[in-house]
Structure formats: structure tokens, C-alpha cells
Amino acid sequence: MTEIRSLLDLPPGAELPPRSALEDTLTSGYAYALDLERARVRLERRLQALLRSAGETPSGELSEVTGQLADAERELADVRALLAELREQTFS
């Protein structure tokens, strides 16, 4: 993500790296987004399991998983936005 941010922070008119390097950066970013998506799905499943066993689940655990899910969704949205911005900026 640091590499993507540094590319997005280049001043207007600055020379971009070769297209192949940009494609590699985007590919790595998409792979990272997929990892985040998998983690988010695991948290959703965990939350669903906790809700099904609500009487047996400590409220702290439910709160913790809910917070982790919110954090994962926020991070995934941020990563997707950066990837879309880089894709648009470099290939349009």
C-alpha cells in the first residue's frame, strides 16, 4: 500500500514507472485486497456463529468480533479506493 500511495503522490507530470511495474503494483494490491476480503468473510461467519449461540456467547467476544469486522470493512474499502485511483490515474 505504501508503494501505491507513493505513486499516487507523484507530482503532476512526473514520469511514471514502466507499465509492467505499475501492473505488478496493482496485481499485488489486488492480492492484498483479496486477503482482506477473505479475512472479512471469516469474521462475518464468526459473527453469525456467535449470534446463533447468543445465549452462550460472552458479550465481550461479540463486541470484539463486531469491531474487527468494522475495521476489516473499512480497510478493504480504503484499499479498493486506492487501487481504483491508481488504475484510473495510470491507465486513462
Backbone bond lengths (Angstrom), bond angles and torsions (degrees), N, CA, C in turn:
res aa  C-N    CA-C-N  psi(-1)  N-CA   C-N-CA  omega(-1)  CA-C   N-CA-C  phi
1 M - - - 1.441 - - 1.529 109.87 -
2 T 1.324 115.65 -30.97 1.464 119.72 177.73 1.521 110.32 -62.55
3 E 1.322 116.21 -41.06 1.464 120.30 179.62 1.530 110.72 -65.00
4 I 1.303 117.05 -40.56 1.466 120.63 178.77 1.520 109.81 -64.40
5 R 1.314 116.74 -45.81 1.468 119.62 179.63 1.530 111.45 -61.49
6 S 1.332 116.46 -39.87 1.465 118.91 -179.85 1.532 110.73 -65.65
7 L 1.322 117.61 -35.64 1.466 120.20 176.42 1.524 111.03 -67.94
8 L 1.313 116.53 -38.81 1.456 120.32 179.63 1.533 111.78 -70.26
9 D 1.314 116.72 -25.06 1.463 121.10 -178.76 1.524 113.72 -87.67
10 L 1.332 117.33 0.37 1.463 119.62 178.59 1.532 109.03 -62.03
11 P 1.316 116.82 141.32 1.466 118.58 178.87 1.529 111.10 -65.91
12 P 1.315 116.80 153.42 1.468 119.90 178.38 1.527 110.49 -55.69
13 G 1.304 115.25 136.79 1.459 120.44 179.03 1.516 114.49 84.55
14 A 1.326 117.88 -4.55 1.464 120.67 178.88 1.520 109.24 -68.67
15 E 1.305 115.18 149.18 1.457 119.86 179.84 1.525 109.59 -73.12
16 L 1.314 115.09 129.00 1.463 121.10 178.49 1.523 109.82 -85.50
17 P 1.322 116.43 156.31 1.465 119.67 173.22 1.531 109.49 -61.37
18 P 1.321 117.16 166.66 1.469 119.73 177.26 1.528 111.59 -56.81
19 R 1.305 115.30 152.67 1.473 121.30 -178.72 1.524 111.69 -53.74
20 S 1.323 117.39 -40.25 1.471 119.75 -178.82 1.527 110.98 -62.61
21 A 1.317 117.67 -37.07 1.472 121.00 177.86 1.524 110.43 -67.69
22 L 1.327 116.70 -39.71 1.466 120.35 177.44 1.528 110.77 -64.90
23 E 1.322 116.16 -40.71 1.468 119.82 178.15 1.524 110.98 -64.63
24 D 1.319 117.28 -39.15 1.470 120.68 177.02 1.528 110.81 -63.59
25 T 1.322 116.12 -41.15 1.470 120.47 179.22 1.522 110.07 -63.78
26 L 1.319 116.64 -44.96 1.461 119.57 178.14 1.525 111.39 -63.66
27 T 1.315 117.14 -42.18 1.462 120.74 179.09 1.525 110.84 -60.33
28 S 1.310 116.53 -44.01 1.471 120.21 177.53 1.523 110.36 -63.21
29 G 1.317 116.65 -39.88 1.464 120.54 178.05 1.515 112.15 -64.38
30 Y 1.328 116.89 -41.29 1.462 120.24 177.72 1.525 110.97 -65.65
31 A 1.315 117.33 -37.72 1.468 120.68 177.27 1.529 110.10 -63.08
32 Y 1.320 116.07 -41.36 1.462 120.72 177.42 1.531 110.15 -62.96
33 A 1.333 116.69 -42.45 1.465 120.68 178.50 1.522 110.79 -61.99
34 L 1.330 117.41 -39.15 1.467 120.24 177.33 1.522 111.72 -64.17
35 D 1.326 116.88 -39.36 1.473 120.25 176.03 1.518 110.64 -61.59
36 L 1.334 116.14 -42.79 1.466 120.20 177.86 1.522 110.91 -63.61
37 E 1.316 116.58 -39.69 1.462 120.94 178.83 1.523 110.83 -63.59
38 R 1.329 116.90 -42.59 1.476 120.04 177.37 1.530 110.34 -61.29
39 A 1.318 116.88 -43.21 1.462 120.41 179.28 1.527 110.50 -63.54
40 R 1.331 117.08 -40.00 1.453 121.42 179.49 1.528 110.40 -63.73
41 V 1.320 116.87 -42.25 1.476 120.64 179.36 1.527 110.47 -64.33
42 R 1.339 116.46 -41.45 1.475 119.26 177.55 1.522 110.73 -60.94
43 L 1.335 117.24 -40.94 1.461 120.42 178.78 1.527 111.06 -66.32
44 E 1.331 117.39 -39.86 1.468 120.02 176.50 1.525 111.21 -60.08
45 R 1.325 115.72 -44.20 1.473 119.42 179.08 1.520 111.07 -63.84
46 R 1.318 115.75 -40.82 1.469 119.70 178.36 1.526 110.40 -63.18
47 L 1.324 116.19 -42.49 1.460 120.17 178.84 1.521 110.74 -63.09
48 Q 1.319 117.21 -42.87 1.463 120.65 177.90 1.527 111.21 -61.05
49 A 1.319 116.28 -41.35 1.468 120.04 178.70 1.526 110.29 -64.77
50 L 1.310 116.67 -40.64 1.469 119.91 178.42 1.518 111.25 -64.86
51 L 1.325 116.59 -39.88 1.462 119.65 179.73 1.521 111.69 -67.68
52 R 1.333 116.88 -34.90 1.474 119.94 177.73 1.529 111.09 -65.33
53 S 1.319 116.19 -32.06 1.464 120.01 179.94 1.521 110.04 -108.78
54 A 1.317 116.18 42.17 1.460 122.21 -173.07 1.522 113.71 -54.72
55 G 1.301 118.15 -37.13 1.457 120.05 -179.09 1.518 113.07 -69.23
56 E 1.329 116.71 -22.08 1.461 121.29 -176.55 1.529 112.51 -102.35
57 T 1.321 117.52 -6.14 1.461 122.01 -173.83 1.521 110.83 -96.94
58 P 1.331 116.58 128.57 1.464 118.50 173.92 1.531 110.11 -63.96
59 S 1.328 116.63 138.18 1.463 119.97 -176.58 1.527 111.54 -62.19
60 G 1.326 117.27 -29.09 1.465 120.35 178.26 1.509 112.07 -63.59
61 E 1.330 116.60 -38.21 1.462 120.55 179.38 1.527 110.17 -67.83
62 L 1.316 116.38 -41.49 1.455 121.15 178.38 1.532 110.23 -61.86
63 S 1.289 115.94 -43.98 1.463 121.36 178.78 1.526 111.55 -64.51
64 E 1.311 116.61 -40.72 1.459 121.43 180.00 1.529 111.65 -63.45
65 V 1.326 116.27 -46.81 1.464 120.24 -179.51 1.529 110.38 -66.19
66 T 1.318 117.11 -38.57 1.464 120.74 177.75 1.529 110.46 -61.67
67 G 1.318 116.66 -42.72 1.463 120.51 177.41 1.520 112.78 -65.19
68 Q 1.332 115.76 -41.24 1.465 119.76 178.16 1.526 110.84 -63.51
69 L 1.323 116.55 -39.51 1.456 120.67 179.02 1.528 110.42 -64.83
70 A 1.314 117.46 -43.01 1.467 120.83 178.29 1.528 110.55 -61.90
71 D 1.337 116.80 -42.62 1.468 120.91 177.93 1.523 111.06 -62.73
72 A 1.325 117.31 -43.06 1.461 121.99 -179.35 1.530 110.36 -63.94
73 E 1.321 116.98 -42.25 1.467 120.20 179.44 1.520 111.31 -65.54
74 R 1.321 116.65 -39.12 1.465 121.33 178.75 1.524 110.63 -65.32
75 E 1.332 116.61 -45.92 1.455 120.37 -179.61 1.526 110.96 -64.50
76 L 1.313 117.09 -41.35 1.454 120.70 178.99 1.528 110.66 -62.97
77 A 1.312 117.71 -42.38 1.471 121.01 177.85 1.528 110.57 -62.46
78 D 1.328 117.10 -41.16 1.469 120.91 178.77 1.530 111.28 -63.51
79 V 1.324 116.36 -44.06 1.466 120.80 -179.55 1.524 110.04 -64.21
80 R 1.318 116.78 -45.20 1.460 120.01 179.51 1.529 111.44 -61.38
81 A 1.322 116.75 -39.64 1.470 120.38 178.94 1.525 110.89 -64.07
82 L 1.335 116.52 -43.15 1.473 119.79 178.36 1.522 111.15 -63.44
83 L 1.317 116.94 -42.72 1.464 120.64 179.47 1.529 111.33 -63.46
84 A 1.315 116.63 -42.91 1.467 120.28 179.18 1.525 110.37 -63.91
85 E 1.319 116.38 -40.92 1.462 120.34 179.32 1.520 111.28 -64.59
86 L 1.317 116.61 -44.09 1.467 119.35 179.27 1.520 110.91 -65.54
87 R 1.314 116.89 -43.28 1.458 120.44 179.23 1.520 110.82 -59.91
88 E 1.331 115.90 -45.08 1.460 120.73 -179.47 1.536 111.39 -66.22
89 Q 1.311 115.87 -42.91 1.466 120.81 -176.44 1.526 112.35 -68.64
90 T 1.305 117.16 -36.29 1.458 119.31 -173.00 1.525 114.09 -94.90
91 F 1.328 118.26 -24.23 1.456 119.14 -174.82 1.524 113.27 -116.46
92 S 1.318 117.78 15.98 1.468 118.42 178.55 1.507 111.17 -104.56
